[in-house]
Each structure stands twice: as C-alpha cells, then as structure tokens.
Amino acid sequence: MSIGTLELPVRVVGDIGGTHVRFALCRGVNDIQRIWVRRTRDYQGLEAPLREFLSQEGIPAVKVAVIGIANPVSGDHITMTNAQWSFSTEAVRKALNLERLVLLNDFSILALSLPHLPADELELIGSGKPVRNAPIGLLGPGTGLGVSGLIPTSDGKWIALAGEGGHTSFSPCDETETWLWEEARAVYGHVSNERFLSGAGLQFIHRCLTRQAGLQEESLSPPDITKRALEQSCPLSTRALDIFCSILGTAAANLALTLGARGGIFLGGGIVPKLGEYFARSPFHTRFHDKGRFGDYLAAIPVHVIRSPYPGLVGAAAHLIH
C-alpha cells in the first residue's frame, strides 16, 4: 500500500450482487471490518440497506462510500438487471448525508481486488505461469455472468475494465450445445453466454436434459443441482454441471484470447468457488485449451479460482487507494 491505513479515514465499501448485499468499514485493503451481509431480494434499492448498515451501534460517521453493483453504471439512475432494485445514486447520497457515493460495476471492483488477494485464497487450475505486466481476465457465473479484466499501465497500476461481456452471444461448440442454443433461442430470442453461465442457466440446462430424457421436470435450485452432481446421485445433474463447465471453459478461453490475458484468467462469482475438487477435473480445462492452433498459447495461461470470502470488498477498498 502506498498510503498507510492509519492516515485514511474510515470509509464504507460495498458489493451488491443479484443474491447478496455486503457492506463493511475500511481504512485500506488490509483493514476491512464490520462485514455485514443481507439478501438483495429483501430490499428495493440502495438507501434502505445502506442506512441500516450505517445505523448500527458503534458505526462512526462516514462520509465516503465505494460500492460495486452487478449492473452497468452509466449515469445517476440504476435499474438492476438481476434484482428488483431501482434508485438514484445522487438521491441516496443526499439522503444519507454522504460527501461521496461512488458506484462501479461489481466485476470492475472484483478485478481491482486481484493484485491484493493472498495466494492461499487463489486455487490454480492447471499449470500455467503468469507473464508480468500482461493483461488479466476475470469472469464468474452467479446470479448473472460477470466479465472484466485488468490492463497494466506504464506506471505499475491497473485499469479495470467495465463491460457487460456476459451478454455477448453464445456460440455452441458441439451438437449438445447447438441443441441447447436452439432451445434457448425459442424461449429468449437472443441467446447470451449468461443464459447458460448463471444459476438460472444451470437450471435451464438441467430442465432441457430432463425433458430430453422423457422424465418429469423437477423444480431444482442451482444449489440442488450442484449438490446432486457433486454427490454423483443424479446423472442428469452431473451432465448438466459438466456441460456448464464446458461452456465456461470456452467463454474463459475467448476472454483470454480477446484480452491477450497472459497474466492469467481468474474465476469468481457464486458458483465455481463452491464446486470444490470437482472443478479441477471437470471438462473446463480441456475446453479452455480447445482452440486449435492456439491451444498451446492457452495452456501457458494460469487459471485461478477465487476462494477469498469477500473479494469485492477488497476491490472496493483498493479503488479508494488506486
């Protein structure tokens, strides 16, 4: 850190996804305290949960907040894609008497955390080696599909990309994926990568496989499907998760090639970090290398699963000192 934590005032950092709201107090990336987690669906905007957090006993007066949110941030008004939230950033700032309220895309914030995460919170998949001062790619399926990256600057800092790569068009790689694309197109019209690489996407794959097998559909949640797959108690759940990981491997390889991400690919979100030992032996890595003449190029790129408990909060803190 270039600024000592004792010189920094207490700020609020936050990470808002389609499933959870997380706030904390911080003085720097190594000093994050009072972590507070609630369900996104219990609120309809930012003011109520942030006020609830700030109203806790022992929380000092805070004037600055930096929050990542799972949504494009292109103006004052935010309407979340994967949650029933709609609010004005400026109205929230005034209502809570903040001097600054900064909202950034949640995966831009997550990207900023990567240089600060300890090695024991990153699981290497495969055997690639990072190239110093090379771009880094980041993606992660959860409620939606987040995508970002880090671009190095000449002065040793990083620029975090703010995009919506999860909504790029899905491209099938085999007959099964072509069939799934046709099924999804009949329902959604445009078929993005997020239609498969998300909790709802895993459910969609499982439902399609169930119908194809002529079985009665079950209302399984993404954790239910994952649990059955990891326990090997349901062949359709296992196949659904294998297909999910294959598609993720292709998406990760596409991102690596697009960014020239020889600094590494990092996988976050709410699904992959919960797959445990299965993920390393899943079809992900085979598909990640399956790029013909560029297979060796991709084999040299390290892939890490982010196993940090609150990386978005670390990234928001990193933005404060960036």
C-alpha positions as CSV (number, residue, x, y, z in Angstrom):
1,M,0.0,0.0,0.0
2,S,1.2,3.5,-0.8
3,I,-0.8,5.1,1.9
4,G,-0.8,3.8,5.5
5,T,-4.1,2.7,6.8
6,L,-3.7,5.0,9.9
7,E,-3.7,8.0,7.6
8,L,-7.0,7.1,5.9
9,P,-10.4,7.9,7.4
10,V,-13.0,5.2,7.8
11,R,-15.0,4.6,4.6
12,V,-17.8,2.3,3.6
13,V,-17.1,-0.4,1.0
14,G,-19.8,-2.5,-0.6
15,D,-20.5,-5.3,-3.0
16,I,-24.1,-5.7,-4.3
17,G,-24.9,-8.8,-6.4
18,G,-28.2,-10.3,-7.5
19,T,-28.2,-12.5,-4.4
20,H,-26.4,-10.7,-1.6
21,V,-25.7,-7.2,-0.3
22,R,-22.4,-6.8,1.5
23,F,-21.1,-3.7,3.3
24,A,-18.1,-3.1,5.5
25,L,-15.9,-0.4,7.0
26,C,-12.4,0.0,5.8
27,R,-9.2,2.1,6.1
28,G,-7.4,0.1,3.3
29,V,-7.3,-3.2,1.6
30,N,-5.7,-4.9,4.7
31,D,-8.1,-3.3,7.2
32,I,-11.7,-4.3,6.4
33,Q,-14.0,-4.6,9.4
34,R,-17.7,-4.9,10.5
35,I,-18.7,-7.0,7.4
36,W,-22.5,-7.0,7.1
37,V,-24.4,-9.4,4.7
38,R,-28.1,-9.4,3.7
39,R,-30.2,-10.8,0.9
40,T,-30.7,-8.5,-2.1
41,R,-34.3,-9.5,-2.6
42,D,-35.2,-8.1,0.9
43,Y,-34.7,-4.5,-0.4
44,Q,-35.8,-2.5,-3.4
45,G,-32.9,0.0,-3.6
46,L,-29.7,1.1,-2.1
47,E,-30.8,3.6,0.5
48,A,-32.6,1.2,2.9
49,P,-29.8,-1.4,3.4
50,L,-27.0,1.2,3.5
51,R,-29.0,3.2,6.1
52,E,-29.5,0.0,8.1
53,F,-25.7,-0.7,8.0
54,L,-24.8,2.8,9.0
55,S,-27.3,2.9,11.8
56,Q,-25.7,0.1,13.7
57,E,-24.3,0.8,17.1
58,G,-20.6,1.6,17.0
59,I,-20.5,2.7,13.4
60,P,-18.7,6.0,13.2
61,A,-19.8,8.9,11.0
62,V,-18.8,8.1,7.4
63,K,-18.7,10.5,4.5
64,V,-17.4,8.3,1.6
65,A,-18.7,5.0,0.2
66,V,-17.5,3.0,-2.7
67,I,-19.8,0.2,-3.8
68,G,-19.7,-2.4,-6.6
69,I,-23.0,-3.3,-8.1
70,A,-24.0,-6.1,-10.5
71,N,-25.2,-3.8,-13.2
72,P,-24.0,-1.3,-15.8
73,V,-23.2,2.1,-14.2
74,S,-23.6,4.7,-16.8
75,G,-25.4,7.5,-15.1
76,D,-27.3,8.5,-11.9
77,H,-30.2,6.2,-12.2
78,I,-29.6,2.4,-11.6
79,T,-32.1,-0.3,-12.5
80,M,-30.6,-3.7,-11.8
81,T,-30.8,-6.4,-14.4
82,N,-31.0,-9.3,-12.0
83,A,-32.8,-7.8,-9.0
84,Q,-35.8,-5.6,-8.4
85,W,-33.8,-2.5,-7.5
86,S,-34.2,1.0,-8.9
87,F,-32.7,4.1,-7.4
88,S,-30.9,7.4,-7.9
89,T,-27.3,7.5,-6.7
90,E,-27.4,11.2,-6.0
91,A,-30.7,10.9,-4.1
92,V,-29.2,8.1,-1.9
93,R,-26.1,10.2,-1.3
94,K,-28.1,13.2,-0.1
95,A,-30.5,11.1,2.0
96,L,-27.6,9.6,3.9
97,N,-25.6,12.8,4.1
98,L,-22.6,11.4,2.3
99,E,-19.9,13.6,0.7
100,R,-19.2,11.0,-2.0
101,L,-21.0,7.9,-3.1
102,V,-19.2,6.0,-5.9
103,L,-20.9,3.2,-7.7
104,L,-18.9,0.9,-10.0
105,N,-19.6,-2.3,-11.9
106,D,-19.2,-5.2,-9.5
107,F,-16.8,-7.1,-11.7
108,S,-14.6,-4.0,-12.2
109,I,-14.4,-3.8,-8.4
110,L,-13.6,-7.6,-8.2
111,A,-10.9,-7.1,-10.8
112,L,-9.2,-4.4,-8.7
113,S,-9.0,-7.0,-5.8
114,L,-6.9,-9.4,-7.8
115,P,-3.4,-7.9,-7.1
116,H,-4.3,-7.8,-3.4
117,L,-5.7,-11.3,-2.8
118,P,-3.3,-13.6,-0.8
119,A,-2.0,-16.7,-2.7
120,D,-3.8,-19.1,-0.3
121,E,-7.2,-17.7,-1.5
122,L,-6.5,-18.5,-5.1
123,E,-6.6,-22.1,-6.4
124,L,-4.5,-22.8,-9.5
125,I,-6.2,-25.0,-12.1
126,G,-3.6,-26.5,-14.4
127,S,0.0,-25.4,-14.5
128,G,0.3,-22.1,-16.4
129,K,2.6,-19.4,-15.4
130,P,1.7,-15.7,-15.5
131,V,3.6,-13.2,-17.6
132,R,4.4,-10.0,-15.7
133,N,2.8,-6.8,-16.8
134,A,0.3,-8.6,-19.1
135,P,-3.5,-8.2,-19.1
136,I,-5.6,-10.3,-16.7
137,G,-9.0,-11.7,-17.5
138,L,-11.9,-12.2,-15.0
139,L,-15.3,-13.9,-15.3
140,G,-17.7,-15.5,-12.9
141,P,-21.1,-17.1,-13.1
142,G,-23.5,-16.4,-10.3
143,T,-27.0,-14.8,-10.4
144,G,-25.7,-13.5,-13.8
145,L,-22.3,-13.7,-15.6
146,G,-19.8,-11.0,-14.7
147,V,-16.8,-10.3,-17.0
148,S,-14.0,-7.9,-16.6
149,G,-10.2,-7.6,-16.9
150,L,-7.2,-5.6,-15.7
151,I,-4.9,-3.7,-18.1
152,P,-1.5,-2.8,-16.8
153,T,-0.3,0.8,-17.1
154,S,3.2,2.1,-17.6
155,D,3.4,3.4,-14.0
156,G,2.7,0.0,-12.5
157,K,-1.0,0.5,-11.8
158,W,-4.0,-1.3,-13.3
159,I,-7.1,-0.2,-15.3
160,A,-10.2,-2.3,-14.5
161,L,-12.5,-2.8,-17.5
162,A,-16.2,-2.0,-17.1
163,G,-18.2,-4.0,-19.6
164,E,-21.1,-6.4,-20.0
165,G,-19.3,-9.4,-21.5
166,G,-21.8,-11.8,-20.0
167,H,-24.3,-10.6,-22.6
168,T,-22.2,-11.4,-25.6
169,S,-23.8,-14.0,-28.0
170,F,-23.3,-17.7,-27.0
171,S,-21.6,-19.8,-29.7
172,P,-22.1,-23.6,-29.5
173,C,-19.1,-25.9,-29.9
174,D,-20.8,-29.3,-30.2
175,E,-24.1,-31.0,-31.1
176,T,-25.4,-30.8,-27.5
177,E,-24.7,-27.1,-27.2
178,T,-26.3,-26.5,-30.6
179,W,-29.4,-28.2,-29.4
180,L,-29.4,-26.2,-26.1
181,W,-28.9,-23.0,-28.2
182,E,-32.0,-23.9,-30.2
183,E,-33.9,-24.5,-27.0
184,A,-32.8,-21.2,-25.5
185,R,-33.5,-19.2,-28.7
186,A,-37.1,-20.5,-28.8
187,V,-37.5,-19.1,-25.3
188,Y,-35.4,-15.9,-25.2
189,G,-34.7,-14.9,-28.8
190,H,-31.1,-13.6,-28.3
191,V,-29.0,-16.3,-26.5
192,S,-26.2,-14.7,-24.5
193,N,-23.5,-16.6,-22.6
194,E,-25.3,-15.6,-19.4
195,R,-28.3,-17.7,-20.4
196,F,-26.2,-20.8,-19.6
197,L,-23.4,-19.4,-17.4
198,S,-25.5,-18.4,-14.4
199,G,-27.6,-20.1,-11.7
200,A,-30.7,-19.8,-14.0
201,G,-28.6,-21.1,-16.8
202,L,-27.7,-24.2,-14.9
203,Q,-31.4,-24.8,-14.2
204,F,-32.2,-24.3,-17.9
205,I,-29.6,-26.9,-18.9
206,H,-31.0,-29.3,-16.4
207,R,-34.6,-28.8,-17.5
208,C,-33.7,-29.4,-21.1
209,L,-31.9,-32.6,-20.3
210,T,-34.8,-33.8,-18.2
211,R,-37.3,-33.2,-21.0
212,Q,-35.0,-34.8,-23.5
213,A,-34.8,-37.9,-21.3
214,G,-38.6,-38.0,-21.1
215,L,-38.6,-37.5,-17.3
216,Q,-40.9,-35.4,-15.2
217,E,-39.4,-31.9,-14.5
218,E,-38.3,-31.1,-11.0
219,S,-38.1,-27.6,-9.5
220,L,-34.5,-27.8,-8.5
221,S,-32.5,-24.8,-7.4
222,P,-28.9,-24.3,-8.7
223,P,-27.5,-25.5,-5.3
224,D,-29.7,-28.6,-5.5
225,I,-28.4,-29.5,-9.0
226,T,-24.8,-28.8,-7.9
227,K,-25.2,-30.9,-4.7
228,R,-26.6,-33.9,-6.6
229,A,-23.9,-33.6,-9.2
230,L,-21.1,-33.5,-6.6
231,E,-22.6,-36.4,-4.8
232,Q,-23.0,-38.3,-8.1
233,S,-26.5,-39.1,-7.1
234,C,-28.2,-37.8,-10.2
235,P,-26.7,-38.5,-13.7
236,L,-28.7,-35.6,-15.3
237,S,-27.4,-33.2,-12.7
238,T,-23.8,-34.4,-13.3
239,R,-24.2,-34.0,-17.0
240,A,-25.8,-30.5,-16.6
241,L,-22.8,-29.4,-14.5
242,D,-20.3,-30.9,-17.0
243,I,-22.0,-29.0,-19.8
244,F,-22.0,-25.8,-17.7
245,C,-18.2,-26.2,-17.1
246,S,-17.5,-26.9,-20.7
247,I,-19.3,-23.7,-21.8
248,L,-17.4,-21.8,-19.1
249,G,-14.1,-23.2,-20.5
250,T,-15.0,-21.8,-23.9
251,A,-16.0,-18.4,-22.5
252,A,-12.8,-18.2,-20.5
253,A,-10.7,-19.1,-23.5
254,N,-12.4,-16.5,-25.6
255,L,-11.8,-13.8,-23.0
256,A,-8.1,-14.9,-22.7
257,L,-7.6,-14.6,-26.4
258,T,-9.5,-11.3,-26.7
259,L,-7.5,-9.6,-23.9
260,G,-4.2,-11.4,-24.5
261,A,-4.6,-12.3,-20.8
262,R,-1.2,-13.9,-20.3
263,G,-1.3,-12.5,-16.8
264,G,-3.9,-15.1,-16.0
265,I,-7.6,-15.9,-16.0
266,F,-9.5,-15.6,-12.7
267,L,-12.8,-17.2,-12.0
268,G,-15.2,-15.7,-9.4
269,G,-18.9,-15.5,-8.9
270,G,-21.1,-17.5,-6.7
271,I,-21.0,-20.9,-8.4
272,V,-17.5,-22.1,-9.3
273,P,-15.8,-21.4,-5.9
274,K,-18.4,-23.9,-4.4
275,L,-17.6,-26.7,-6.7
276,G,-14.6,-27.9,-4.7
277,E,-12.3,-30.6,-6.1
278,Y,-14.8,-31.4,-8.9
279,F,-13.9,-28.3,-10.8
280,A,-10.2,-29.2,-11.4
281,R,-11.3,-32.5,-13.1
282,S,-14.3,-31.1,-14.8
283,P,-14.4,-30.5,-18.6
284,F,-13.5,-26.9,-18.0
285,H,-9.7,-27.2,-18.6
286,T,-10.0,-29.4,-21.7
287,R,-12.4,-27.0,-23.3
288,F,-10.2,-24.0,-22.2
289,H,-7.4,-25.4,-24.4
290,D,-9.6,-26.4,-27.3
291,K,-8.7,-23.6,-29.6
292,G,-6.8,-25.4,-32.4
293,R,-3.6,-23.6,-33.3
294,F,-3.8,-21.5,-30.1
295,G,-4.1,-24.5,-27.7
296,D,-0.5,-24.1,-26.6
297,Y,-1.0,-20.3,-26.1
298,L,-3.9,-21.0,-23.8
299,A,-2.1,-23.9,-22.0
300,A,0.5,-21.4,-20.8
301,I,-2.1,-19.1,-19.2
302,P,-2.7,-19.8,-15.5
303,V,-6.3,-20.1,-14.4
304,H,-7.2,-19.4,-10.8
305,V,-10.5,-19.9,-8.9
306,I,-11.0,-17.1,-6.4
307,R,-11.7,-18.6,-2.9
308,S,-11.5,-15.3,-1.0
309,P,-14.6,-14.8,1.2
310,Y,-15.2,-11.1,0.3
311,P,-13.1,-10.2,-2.7
312,G,-15.5,-7.5,-3.8
313,L,-15.0,-5.6,-0.6
314,V,-11.2,-5.8,-1.1
315,G,-11.6,-4.4,-4.6
316,A,-13.7,-1.5,-3.4
317,A,-11.1,-0.7,-0.8
318,A,-8.4,-0.9,-3.5
319,H,-10.3,1.6,-5.5
320,L,-10.0,4.1,-2.6
321,I,-6.2,4.0,-2.8
322,H,-5.8,3.4,-6.5
